[in-house]
Amino acid sequence: MTRDLTRLLQDLLDTIAAAEPVLATQLGMAAHAGALPDFSAPAIAAYVESVGPLLTDLERLAADQATAPSDAIEAATGAQIARRVVRKYETRRVQHEQPGLYLDESYGLLLLMIKDLLPPAERVEALAGRLRALPGLLEEAETNLADELPEPFVRSALDDVPGARELVGQTAPEFAAALGFEGALDEPGRLAAGAVERFGARLREHWLPRVVPLSGAGRDLLVELLEQEYLLEETPEQIAAYGRRMVDETRAAMAEHAATMGFPDVEAAVAAVQAEHPALPDLLQSYRDALAAARSYVADHDLVTFAPGEQLAVEETPPPLRASLPFAAYEGPGPFEERQRGHYWVTLPSPDLPPERLERALSDHPFASMRPVGVHEAFPGHHVQITRGNAAPTLARRIAHIPDGGTLLCEGWAFYCEEMMEAQGFLADPGVRLMRLNDQIWRACRVVIDMELNLGLMGFDEAVDFLATTAHVTRPQAELEVRWYVRAPGYPMAYMVGKREIMALAADYARVRSSSLKTFHDELLDWGATTPALIRRGMGLG
C-alpha cells in the first residue's frame, strides 16, 4: 500500500473519530471518550468540508490506472466511507429531521460501561463528560430540527426516551458506584435525565401535534445507494421486484413445508412451533445452549476459522435497551479493542406479566428459533464475521463499515449463514427449518418495504400491514420494525440482497478457485465489511 493511501485512510479515520466520538468508542478507541458529537450547523459544515478533500483524493487513487489493483480496492473502500459522511449529513440532513439521532448518542455511555478501554477512574470521568454534554446536545436538537417532522421519526424518538432516561439517570450512576465511585455520577446523571425528560416533553407537546406524513427518501437516494454504496447495477424498481419474488417463493416453500409437517396451513404450523418454548427461568440458559451447539458444530465441521481470543458473553439485555430490543441482539467488539469480546443480549419477558401475556411473550422465544438466531448473530454469523474483520490485514478493511455502512456484507453474511448451516445439517429439524423460512419471508418483506416506501409506492401504514400479515408478526411489532426501516433507507434490503451476493460469490469461488467452503469463508472474512462487488474484484472473480 502506498504511503499516500495509508495517510489518507488514517486521516479519514481520525476525522470521523473526532466528529463522532461515540463511534470512536464503538471502534474501541479511547480517544474522545468523554465527548459527544456537535451537531450544530458550523460543526457539521466543518466536518463535511474536512472529509471532502479526502474523498476527492481517494476517488482519484481508486480510478488511477497506475494504482496497484489491491490499493485501488482499498481506496474505493475509503471513498465509500467518506461518501457516507456526506450522504448522512449533507444529502439526507438527518440532523434536521431525526430526533432519535440525538437520543441515540446516549448509547455512548453504555459502550463505555461494556468496553474495557480505560482504567476505572478515567472511565467514570469519561462517563461524567458525556453526561454533562448531553443536555447541550438535546438543546442543540431543538435548534436544528425542523418544525414539522414525519410522524414515524417523532414516535420512534418518543419510544427511546424512557430507555435513555434510565441509562443516564440510573444505570450510569449505579455503574460508577459498582466501580467504587459512589455518588460520582449522581449529579450529572440527574441533570442529564432531566434534559432527556424535557426533550421527551418537547417531542410530545411541540412536534407530535405537528407531524406530517412520511414521504420516503426518494428515488435519487436509492439510486445513489445502489450505485455507489452497494455497487449494484439494478434499479430500485428491480430490487423491489426481486423482494416481491422472494416473498412469493418463500411463502410457497413455507406452505409446502407446513404440509409435510402435517399442518393445514402455515399459520397453524408457526403457532404450533412457537408454542414449544422454554419456561421463563430456563430461557437464558436455552439461548446459551443453542449458541454453544452452533459454535461446536462450526468447529467440528471445520466451516470457518475463529478469530484468536474471541469471546462471547450471553447476558440479559441491559434494562435501558429492553424496550427497543424485544428479543435478542448482538453488540460486537471494535477493531481497536485488545479484548475481542462480543455481547449477545437476550430480552427476558417480565415475570410480572399476566399468565396469558407471559405465554405470548415466551412464544416469541421458541426453541426452534434459538438455533437460527444464534447462527445469525454469533456462530458463524455476526460475532465470527466482526471479530475476523477486526483482524483484517488492512485499515480500510477493518473500518469498512463506518459510519453506518458495510451492511451488504455484514447482514448478508449473517443471513447467508442461516441457509448455509441448514445445508450443512445443523438446522435440519423441521420446526427449525420452518422458522428459518419465516425469518426469510420477513427479510424479503424488508426489501419490498425499503424500496417501495422510499419510492412513494407504499405508505407507512401499508408497510406495517404488509409486514404484519406476510411475516407473521403482531402489528405493534411490525410498526416498531418499520419505524427503524424508514430511518435507515438502504439498510433493510441488505439482508436479502447481501445474502444473494454472497451466495453468488460462493458459487463462483467454488467454480474458479476452490470447492472448500472453509477456504471461501476464511478468504471472504479477511475482507472485513468491504462491499461484495469489491471483494469479487479482489478475489479475481471479475
N, C-alpha and C positions, 0 to 999 in steps of 0.2 A: 504494500500500500504506500502511495506517495506521501511525502511529508505534508503537502498541501491538503490532501484529503483527510489525513489524520487530524490536522489542526482544525479544519472546517467542522468535522464531526464533534470534536471536543468543544469547540466554541459554541456550537449549536446546543449541545447538552448543557453547558454552563449557563447559557442564556435562558433556556427553558427552566432549569432548576431554580434560578434566581427569581424568575417571574412567577413560577408555580411551585411554591415551597412544599405544599402537601404532596405533589407528585414527586418531588425530590425525596421526601420521606418514604414514599411508596417504593421508590427505586433502591432504598437502603442507604441513602446519603445522609450524613449527619449535618451537612451544611444547611443553613436556613431553617433549622428545626424549631426555632421559636417564632417563626413568622407565618403570616397568612398572605395570600396574594392581594395585590392592589388592583381593583377593577375600575378605578377612575379613568375618565377619558384620556387624560395625559399619559397615564401609566400604560394603558392598552395601546395607545398610539405609539409610544416609545418601544414597547415590546414588539409589535408587528414591524415597526421600522427597523429594529435591530435584526430581525430574522430575514428581512428582505434581501440584503446583500449575500447572506449565507445561502439562501435559496438560489439566487442567481448563479453563484459560483458552483454549487452542487449540480445544478442542471447543466451548466457548461461542461463540467467534468464528465457527467453521465453521457452526454451527447458527443463528446470529442472522440473522434476515431483513433486518436493517439493514446487514449486512456486504456490501460490493460482491461480486458473483459471483466475480471473479478473486481477491479476497482470501480468500473462503471456501474456494476450492480450495487456496490456499497454506496456510491454517490447517489444513485437513483433512490435507494432506501432513505438516505439522509434528506433528499429533496422531498420525499413523501412526508417525512416528519415535519419539515419546515412548512409545507403546504397546509398541514393540519392546523397549525397555529393561525395562519392567515385565514383559513376557511372558518375556523371556530369563532374568531373574534372580529374579523373584518367582513366576511361574507355572510355568515349566519348571525353574527352580532348577538350571541347568546346572553351576553351581559345585560342586554336591554329587554329580553323577553322571557328569560327563565329564572324566576325567583328561587327555584330549587338549587340553582348553581351556587348561591351564597350559603345556603344551609349545608350543602354538600361539603364545604370546606371544614366544617366541624369534625368530619371524619379524620382529619389530620391529627386530632387528639388521640383517637383510638389507635391509629397507626403507631404513634409514639409509645403507646402502652404495650403493644404486642410485639414490637421490634426492639431488639437489644442493640440500639445504635449509640447509646450514651450511658455513662455511669448514672446511678440513681439521682444524685443531686442535680446534675446537668439535665437529666430527663424531666425532673419536676420543674426546673427553671424554664425549660422549653415549653412545657405544658402551660405554665403561667403566662408566658409570652403569647401563646396562641389564644388563651382565654382572654387576655387583655385586648388582643387585636380584634376579637370577634364583634364586639359592639360597634366599632368603627366600620367594619366590613358591612354589617347589616344596615347601618346608616347610609353607607355608600349605595347599597341596593335601592333604597328609596329614591335616591337622586338619579340613578341610572335607568331603572325600569320604566318602561312605557306606561302611560296612564291606563291603557286598556290592553289586557293580556288575554291570550287564549285560555279558555276555561280549564283544559287539562293541565296546563302548566301551573295555574294557581292551586288547583286541588291537589296536585302532586306535591307542591311545596307545603301545603297545609298538612298533608299526611306525614311529612318529615319533621314537623315542629315538635311533637312530643318526644321523639327519639333524640333530637338534637338537644332539647332542654334537659333531658335526663343525663345525656352524655356529659354536658358541660357543668351541670349543677350538682350531679350526684356521683356519676361514675369516676370522673377525673379526681375530685377531692378524695374519694374512697381509695383510689389507686395510690395517690400520694401518701395517704395515711398508712397503707399497707407497706410502703417502702420506708416508713419511719419518719415521714414528714407530715405528721398530722396537723391539720389546720393551714398548711402552706397554700392550698388552692381554694380555701373556703371563700374568701372574699372575691377573688377574680372569677371563681365559678358562679357565685351568686350574681355578680354583675353580668356575666355572660348569659346566664339563664334568664335574667330579666330582659336582656336585649332580645333573646330568642322569643320570649313571650310577647314582647311589644311588636316584634316583626310578625308574629302569628296573628296578633290582633289587627295589625295593619292589613294583612292579607284578607282577613275576614271582612273588615269594615270598609276598606277602600277598594281593593282590587276585585274581590269576589262579586260585588254588585255591578261591576263594570266589565265583566268578562265578555269576550267576543268569541264567535265560533272559530274553531281551528281551521286554517286554510291549507295546511300542509306546506312542506318545504319547497315544493315546486319542481318542475321537470329539469330545469337547468342545474340545480344542485345534484339531483340524482345522476344526470349525465356526467357531471364532473366527478362524482364519487366512483361511478363505474369505470370511467376512462382513466382517471389519474390515481385514485386510491387502490382500486382492485384490478386495473389493467385488463378489463374485460371489453369485448367488442359488442356485446349485446346492448340493446336499448332498454330503458326502464320497462317499456311495454312487454318486451320479450322476456325479461326477468319475471314480471308479473305472470305471464302466461306459463312460464316454467313452474312457478309456485302453484298455479291452479292445476297443472298436470300432476304435480306431486301430491297435491291434496287428493285428487281423484284416484291415483294409483294406490296411495296408502290406504284410503278408505276401502277400496276393493280388496286389498291384501288383508286388512283387518276383518272384513266381513267373512272372507274365506277362512281365515284362521279361527275366528269365533265359531264358525260352523264345525270345523274339525274338532274343536274343544267341546262340542255338544250343546252350544247355546243358540237360541233362536235369532239373536242379533248381537251387534257389537256392544250396545248399551248394557245388555244383560251380562255379557262376558266381563266387561270392565267392572261393573258393580260387584260381581262375584269375586273377582281378583282383588279388588280394593277392600273387600270385607275381611280378607286374610291379612292381619297386621299384628304387630306386637302389642302387648299391653303397655301402658304408659311407662311403668318402671323399667321396662326392658328395651325401650325404644332406642336410646343412645347406644347401648351395647349391641343392638342388632345392626345399626349402621357400622359400628366398629368391626363387627364380624364380617359384614359384606365387603368392606374395604380390605380387610386382611385377606379374604378369599381372593379378591381381584388381584392384589399385589402378588400373592403366591402363584396364581395362575400365570400371570405375565412372566414372572421369573422362571417358573418350572417349564414353560413352553418357549422360553428364550425369544420373546417377541420384541424386546427393546432393551437398551442399556439404561439403567437408572443413573442419575447424576450422583457422583460421590458425595456421601454425607447427607443426602436429602432426608428430611424428617417431615412427618405429618401428624399434627395434633388434631384429634377428633373431639370436639367440645360442643357444649351448648352455645347457641348464638348469644353474643353479648346482649344484655337487655335493651340497650338503645336501638339495636338493629332489628329486633324481632318483628316489629310491625311491617318493615319493608322487606324482610326475608322470611316469608311464612313457612318455608320448607327447609331447604338445605342450600349452602353456598360455600364457595371456596375463596380464600384470600391467600395469594401466593407471596413468596419472598421476592425481594428485589435483586437485581444483578450485582449490587454492590454490598449486599449483606454477607457477612462471614458465615453466619449460620443459615443454611438453606432450609428453613422450617416453614411449611405451609400450614394454614388453618382451615380445617373442614368443619363448618358450623352447622349444627342441626337445631332447628327451632322446635322445641317441645311444646305441645299444647298445654294450656294451663290446667292443673288438676282441679281447679275450682269451677270448671265449666259444668253445666248440667249434663247428665248422662247422655242425652241424645246428641247434644252439640259436641261432646267429647268424642263420641263414637264417630261422628262425621269428620272431626279434625284428625283422628287417628287413621281414618280411611285414606287420608292424603299421604300416608306413610306405609303403603302396603309392602309386604315382604318382596313382592315381585318387582317393585320399583327400585329397591335398595341397590341391587347389583348394577342395573343400567346407570343409575345416578352416580354410583361410586366409580364406575368405569369412566363416565363423562368428566366428573370433577377431579378424579385423582389418578387411578391406575388403569390404563396408561394415559388418561386424559390430561386435564389442565395441570395437575401437580407435576406429572412427569415432563410435559412439554415446557412448562415455565422454568423448572429447575434445570432442565437441559439447556434451554435457551439462555438462561442466566450465565451459563458457562460457555456460550458460543465463542468461536475464535476471534471475532472482531467486535469492535464497539458498536458499529452500525447494526449488527445482528442482535446484540444484547439489548439495544434500546429501540428496536424497530417498531415497537408497539406504542411509543409515546408520541404526542399525548392523545389518548382516546383512539388508538388505531390498532393495527395488527389483527383485527377481528376475523378476517377471512381465513387466516392461518390458525389462530388460537381457537376460535369457536368451531371452525371447520374440522380441525384435528380432533377436538373432544367429541364432536358428533360422529365423525368418521370412526372413532374408536368403538362406538356402540355397535355398529354393524360389523366391524372387523372382529370384535370379540364374540359376537354371535356366530360368525363364520368359523371362528376358532374353537367353538364348543362351550364357551363359558356362559353364554346367555341362551342356552338351548331349551330351558324349561318353557313349556307352552305359555304359562302365565307371564313369565318374564318377557317372552317374545311379544306377547300382546301389548304389554306396557311399553316396550321399546317402540313398537309401531305407533302406539298412542302418542308418545313423545315426538315421533317423526311427523305425524299429521299436525301437531302443534307447531313444529318448526316450519313446516310447509305453509301454514297459515301466516306465520311471521313474514315470509317472503311476499305473499299476496298483500297483506296489510301495509307493509313497508312501502311497497311500490304504489299501490292503488290509492292509499290515503294521501301520500305526498304528491301524487299526480292529480289529486282532486276528483278521483273517480269513486271514492268511498269516503263517507263521513265518519266521524269519531264513533257515534253510537252504532252505526252499521258495522264498523270494525269490531266493536265489542261483541255485538250479537253474532257476527260471523265466527269469532274465536270461541265464544261460549258454546255455540251449537255444533261446531265442527270438531273441536278438540276436547270435548267432554270436561270442561271446567265450569265452575259456577260463574254467574255473571259478575259478582264482585271481584273474583279473581281475574276474570278477563279484563275488567275495567282497570285494575292495577297494572296488568301487563301492558295494555295499550297506552297507558299514560307514560310508561318509560319508553315505549317504541317511538312515540312522537317527539320525545326529547332527543333522540339519537338516530336521525334518519341514516339509513345505510347499514346500521348495526343489526337489526333483526333479521335481515336477509342473509347475513354472513354465515349462520349455522348451516343452512341447507346448501347454499351456493358454495361455501367453503368446503363442505364435505364432497360435493360433486367435483371440485377442482382437485382435491387431494386424491380422490379415487382415480381420476384420470391420470394424475401423476404416477400413482402406484402401478397402474396398468402399463403405462409407457416405460416406467423404470424396469418392470419385470420383463418387458419385451426387448429392451435395448441394453440394459445394464446388468441386472441380476434378478433372479427369481426369489432370492432370500428376502422374506418380509422384514426380518430384523435389520438387514443391511439397508433396506429402503428407509425404515423408520429412523434408524440412527443418523443417516445422512440428512434426512429431512429435518430432524430436530436440531441438528447442528446449525441450521439457518435461523434459529430463533423464531421471531414472528414476522419474518420477511414475507412479502406478498407472494403467493404461489406462482404467479407468472414469472417473477424474477428468479425464484428457486428453479423453475423449469429451465431457464437460461443457464443458471449456474450448474445444473446437473447435466447440461449438454443434451437436453431433450427437445430443443427447438424453441 
